[in-house]
Structures are given as C-alpha cells and as structure tokens.
Amino acid sequence: MWFFKKTSPRRSQVRKNITAERFLQISRFADTDSLISALLWLLFVVLCVFVLSFELIRQNRYRDLIPITVIVVLISLAAAFYIHHYQNRIIKNHARALALVGLFILLLVPAKLGAFVATGTAVTAAIILTIAYDQRFAIGMSIFYCLFACLAAEPKTDINLLFLFLIMAAGAITCCFSLREIRTRMKLLEVSALAAVIVFITALALGFLANSQTPFSALGGQAKTLQTDKVFSNAGYHALATFLAGMFIQSLLPLIEKIFRIATSMTLLDHSDANQTLLKKLAMEAPGTFSHSLLVGSVAEAAAEAISHNGLLCRVGAYYHDIGKINKPSYFAENEIGSTSRHKELSPAMSQLIIVGHVKDGIEMAKEYGLPAVLRQFIETHHGTTLVEYFFSEAKKKHDEKQSPPSESEFRYAGPKPQTKEAAIVMLADTIEGAVRSMPAELTPTKIEAAVHNIAMKRLQDGQFDECDLSLRELSQIETSISKTLAAHYHGRVAYPKEPDVPEDAQSRPEQSEQKNN
C-alpha cells in the first residue's frame, strides 16, 4: 500500500525545508507592517466608496453600490501594486500611508462639485505627490487619482468622462514633469501657469472635437457661435482652476512639508543661512569646525552634482554634520588653535568616547532645534561604523602585556552606515578634507588625487557604502570631483618679491619705515 511506502531521510528533510520556507514566506507576507497597510487600504476603499456614492446612499439605492465598489476595488488594487513596486517604504511607514489616504479622500470631496473643481484637485494631487516623492511615482499616482476624480465628478459634469480624464491628466502630468525642485517662491506659480496653458489648449481641442462629432445640420449659425463660446469658456474655467490650485499649494507648502516630513529646496536654503541659530552657535564656539564644515559643503555639493544627485542637500547637510562638537570644541584638532592637545591628559579609551560622542550630541541638538530628518541623517552617518584609527593605535601602544589587546569594535563609531548616496558623499568629503588638511608636505594635485583615491578605497573595502547603492563608476566620478575642488582650494601662491634696498625689519613694518623716511 502507498501509505506503507518508505521515504528516504533525504526526501523527508527536503520536504521539511520546503515547508519551513513556505511558512517563512507566509510569515513575512503577514507581518505587522503588511497587516496595517492592508487595513489602511481597506479603510481607503470604504471611504472612497462612501464619498463617490454618497447620493446613492442617501436615496437608499444600495444595489447600485455594487458596480462602483468593484471599480474602486480594482483601481485601488492597481494603485497598491504600484506603491509596492515603486515606493515600498510606504508599506512600513504607516504615517506616510495614512497621509496618502487622507490626501486622496480630502481631494475627492471637492471633486464632486464638478468638472472644473476636479481638474484643480488633480493638479493639487500631482504637485503634492511630486514634492513629497519623485516625479515617476507622482505621475503614476496622479493617473490613479484622475480615475477616482472622474467617478466623483460624473453626476455633475456635462462633458465626456474620457475628455475630463484627458484634461486632468494633461494638467497633472505637466506639473509632475516641470516641478523637479522648489528653489524659489515663484516656482509653484510658474508651474501652475504652464499647467494652466496646457490644460486650456487640451480642453479647447477636446471641446472642438466634441463639437465636430455633434450633428449641426439642424443648428443655425447663431447656435454654432454659442457652442463655440461655451467651448472657450469651459477651457478657461479648467485653466483657472489649475492656476488657482498652484496658488493654493503655495500657501500650504509649510503644512505639506510637516505632514509628509520632507524638506524642499526652499527649506534647505533657509537652513543654509549663516544666521540660523545652530550655525551661528557653531561659528562662535567652534570656529575651526565651522570653517571645516563650509569647505566640506562646497566639496560635497560639487561631487553630488557630478553624479547628478542633490548637491544642495549635500551642502546644507555638510554644514550641520559636526554640530555635536559644539559641546566640547577644544577636544577637536581644528579648534585647538596652537594650544596643546587636551587628549594628552586622557587615556585613549576616554579620548575615543569624547570623539565618538559628538555624533550622539549632534543628533540630540538637531532634534532640540527642530532640524529636518533629511539633514539629521548626515549627522548620524558621516562617520558610519569607521575606526577611530589614531586612538586605536595609541591604545595598542599603551596596552599592558598582561591584558588582552584592545579590540577594533571598541574603537568604532556606532553608525549607522550611509543610507543614501548624498550621505556617502558627505562622509567621503569630511574624511578626505581632514586628511588633506593634515598632510605635512606641500600639496600638489597629484598628492591630493592619491590621498582621495586611497581614502575612497579604504572606505569601500571597510563596507561603508554597502547600504547606499553607490556604484564604482559613481565613486570614480566623486573622486575626480573632490580632487579638483580640493586642488583648487589648496592652490599654490607666488611669493611676493623682497625689495633689495629695504632691510627686512623695515619691510616687515612698512608703517615705521615710512615714518622714518618722512
């Protein structure tokens, strides 16, 4: 009989492994984050059906809810798969997921007022999504919103739903493509004005297309003129709603940044002002660190732009990466200014604690002063998990033979490693600038290039770039940019010639020499 058939131990083990692997996959799928995300998705479906079918619910036409519910579920499933594929972090970041749900529901409510308002809400959704995420994700989610907005505006609109969808999509896609970053206060107005022009042209063309499909044999010339006037007026209303949406977003920009926990380029520019409280405090209490941070900022910005990444973010992040040194500025070499090092009185282990502690102090100060999270990452990761080499070497020299030698893990920063390419660039720029500054010999471009390459390879082999997806090609471009920037900063100068007839003492004090001659 088959149930008495013996199975080999190998086959039994394979079956157990397959079962365990399947169970692991199921448990991963059914983890807490996924369950909460599924509940948020279900909440969105319920609220969306309620908003779209409010009139049907008031009229007790519950049977008519079935087709609308099916359509909403299908569109929502497609949007969920799109989010999972392109912005998987939203599944774990429940605050952002809830903000996304709230954004769609809040915009669908006014969209029920009519086609013109629906166009304005579509542009609003596109602008907010582009600011909060990236252009590709914003385009996809804006298309999904346009589908929901068409369903919301259907009872109030007198135009073809396909035409309404095309008008909304034209405005939304224009905003997504033209709004890459916001560096000036006029940027949103410029984007909304451009989108209004595109929407006007699209609505006008679709209006004339609808007229051409209407039989005019029974209409007189006056009726045709009235029809043409209506096309122009409808296109103007759509364009006006688009432009007003941009002005509305302009006024709500600070609130949007807080809800989605983001910092636009305008916010970064505000934080780059030297009159900011933290930067002013750094300049007053740790002037050497402040000067170092300014140079690291310019080096990092050029390197980021060399690989087509956010140079402004690198520059501003570099300004704040060492703010933790404010608490103990005299324990860092750039602030000693000729005085003896205070580390001579301390053991290597104690010195290491002080040096490593500036990262934790910086994070606490950043939270205290309300620094955006996008800037706090540079404070946390600018040393990664690197080794404090100098004090580790001193500890090895001073350790007693009776005791075990010091471990590298005891002299490493706590991390984390850089999570973004911008953070990795600031890490490199910070380390390289300090190393080049401490080189005793006269600096030449060749020596700078060698130092940059050696440090970059050292960080690469130490695994500091494992979590930021930095490619070798990008690393090479970053090396080249940093070498050029530092070579330009540490350029040589021509020595001023000495006057042969004037003694050295008089030459060093020209005011006194001039008085004697007079």
Rosetta blueprint (number, residue, H / E / L):
1 M L
2 W H
3 F H
4 F H
5 K L
6 K L
7 T L
8 S L
9 P H
10 R H
11 R H
12 S H
13 Q H
14 V H
15 R H
16 K H
17 N H
18 I H
19 T H
20 A H
21 E H
22 R H
23 F H
24 L H
25 Q H
26 I H
27 S H
28 R H
29 F H
30 A L
31 D L
32 T H
33 D H
34 S H
35 L H
36 I H
37 S H
38 A H
39 L H
40 L H
41 W H
42 L H
43 L H
44 F H
45 V H
46 V H
47 L H
48 C H
49 V H
50 F H
51 V H
52 L H
53 S L
54 F H
55 E H
56 L H
57 I H
58 R H
59 Q L
60 N L
61 R L
62 Y H
63 R H
64 D H
65 L H
66 I H
67 P H
68 I H
69 T H
70 V H
71 I H
72 V H
73 V H
74 L H
75 I H
76 S H
77 L H
78 A H
79 A H
80 A H
81 F H
82 Y H
83 I H
84 H H
85 H H
86 Y H
87 Q L
88 N L
89 R H
90 I H
91 I H
92 K H
93 N L
94 H H
95 A H
96 R H
97 A H
98 L H
99 A H
100 L H
101 V H
102 G H
103 L H
104 F H
105 I H
106 L H
107 L H
108 L H
109 V H
110 P H
111 A H
112 K L
113 L L
114 G L
115 A H
116 F H
117 V H
118 A H
119 T H
120 G H
121 T H
122 A H
123 V H
124 T H
125 A H
126 A H
127 I H
128 I H
129 L H
130 T H
131 I H
132 A H
133 Y L
134 D L
135 Q H
136 R H
137 F H
138 A H
139 I H
140 G H
141 M H
142 S H
143 I H
144 F H
145 Y H
146 C H
147 L H
148 F H
149 A H
150 C H
151 L H
152 A H
153 A H
154 E H
155 P H
156 K H
157 T L
158 D L
159 I L
160 N L
161 L H
162 L H
163 F H
164 L H
165 F H
166 L H
167 I H
168 M H
169 A H
170 A H
171 G H
172 A H
173 I H
174 T H
175 C H
176 C H
177 F H
178 S H
179 L L
180 R L
181 E L
182 I L
183 R L
184 T L
185 R L
186 M L
187 K H
188 L H
189 L H
190 E H
191 V H
192 S H
193 A H
194 L H
195 A H
196 A H
197 V H
198 I H
199 V H
200 F H
201 I H
202 T H
203 A H
204 L H
205 A H
206 L H
207 G H
208 F H
209 L H
210 A H
211 N H
212 S H
213 Q L
214 T L
215 P L
216 F L
217 S L
218 A L
219 L L
220 G L
221 G H
222 Q H
223 A H
224 K H
225 T H
226 L H
227 Q H
228 T H
229 D H
230 K H
231 V H
232 F H
233 S H
234 N H
235 A H
236 G H
237 Y H
238 H H
239 A H
240 L H
241 A H
242 T H
243 F H
244 L H
245 A H
246 G H
247 M H
248 F H
249 I H
250 Q H
251 S H
252 L H
253 L H
254 P H
255 L H
256 I H
257 E H
258 K H
259 I H
260 F H
261 R L
262 I L
263 A L
264 T L
265 S H
266 M H
267 T H
268 L H
269 L H
270 D H
271 H H
272 S L
273 D L
274 A L
275 N L
276 Q L
277 T H
278 L H
279 L H
280 K H
281 K H
282 L H
283 A H
284 M H
285 E H
286 A L
287 P H
288 G H
289 T H
290 F H
291 S H
292 H H
293 S H
294 L H
295 L H
296 V H
297 G H
298 S H
299 V H
300 A H
301 E H
302 A H
303 A H
304 A H
305 E H
306 A H
307 I L
308 S L
309 H L
310 N L
311 G H
312 L H
313 L H
314 C H
315 R H
316 V H
317 G H
318 A H
319 Y H
320 Y H
321 H L
322 D L
323 I H
324 G H
325 K H
326 I H
327 N L
328 K L
329 P H
330 S H
331 Y H
332 F L
333 A H
334 E H
335 N H
336 E L
337 I L
338 G L
339 S L
340 T L
341 S L
342 R H
343 H H
344 K H
345 E H
346 L L
347 S L
348 P H
349 A H
350 M H
351 S H
352 Q H
353 L H
354 I H
355 I H
356 V H
357 G H
358 H H
359 V H
360 K H
361 D H
362 G H
363 I H
364 E H
365 M H
366 A H
367 K H
368 E H
369 Y L
370 G L
371 L L
372 P L
373 A H
374 V H
375 L H
376 R H
377 Q H
378 F H
379 I H
380 E H
381 T H
382 H L
383 H L
384 G L
385 T L
386 T L
387 L E
388 V L
389 E H
390 Y H
391 F H
392 F H
393 S H
394 E H
395 A H
396 K H
397 K H
398 K H
399 H L
400 D L
401 E L
402 K L
403 Q L
404 S L
405 P L
406 P L
407 S L
408 E H
409 S H
410 E H
411 F H
412 R E
413 Y L
414 A L
415 G L
416 P L
417 K L
418 P L
419 Q L
420 T L
421 K H
422 E H
423 A H
424 A H
425 I H
426 V H
427 M H
428 L H
429 A H
430 D H
431 T H
432 I H
433 E H
434 G H
435 A H
436 V H
437 R H
438 S L
439 M L
440 P L
441 A L
442 E L
443 L L
444 T L
445 P H
446 T H
447 K H
448 I H
449 E H
450 A H
451 A H
452 V H
453 H H
454 N H
455 I H
456 A H
457 M H
458 K H
459 R H
460 L H
461 Q H
462 D L
463 G L
464 Q L
465 F L
466 D L
467 E L
468 C L
469 D L
470 L L
471 S L
472 L H
473 R H
474 E H
475 L H
476 S H
477 Q H
478 I H
479 E H
480 T H
481 S H
482 I H
483 S H
484 K H
485 T H
486 L H
487 A H
488 A H
489 H H
490 Y L
491 H L
492 G L
493 R L
494 V L
495 A L
496 Y L
497 P L
498 K L
499 E L
500 P L
501 D L
502 V L
503 P L
504 E H
505 D H
506 A H
507 Q H
508 S H
509 R L
510 P H
511 E H
512 Q H
513 S H
514 E H
515 Q H
516 K H
517 N H
518 N L
